[in-house]
Amino acid sequence: MIPRNDGPMDPGEYIRHLVASEPAYYARCDQLFAAYQDAITSGREPTPDEKHEMRRRKVVAGAQAVAAACRIVQAEYRRWRTEGPTA
């Protein structure tokens, strides 16, 4: 029998679903990252899932660094516009 498809979730139901599954998602990510670190220290080859989690964390860390730099530049530019350049 073909399963019934009720169509996409309404926005409220979708958000509730995301919020309910978020702790399990991050627990799994932390578990994969810990397993990756354990693999490196013990000398075994990390699994593809562990490697993927490490790459994802590197990308997120890079994006956070760029966002922080942009905020610093924007704040300095605002200060420069209001106070003028200081030598």
Steps between C-alpha positions, in 0.01 A plus 500: 500500500622848415541722808271801519665836434323789668718750322750738657474589867351835590763750625404462867519122487831515315654735760374279786654199326835678459508618861411153628775330298772763558651354822535156340663654191761689699564201728570291189732771362691515829524120507643493145750774582616317814534179299706687238736635766527153654580351158779751442656445843473121481636483146197346330341633183192718572173390344349706217235637739769609747699666220188676376425636849858631528471675162163647601648637823790657310260670259282629786807629688621679186160658443487616863845659467397684184176619661690627805747686279212659306339618824829654615547679167140627504534632855827672414346651187204634702742647754707653222190661342385655828833598654713540190835336436751509781866498416 
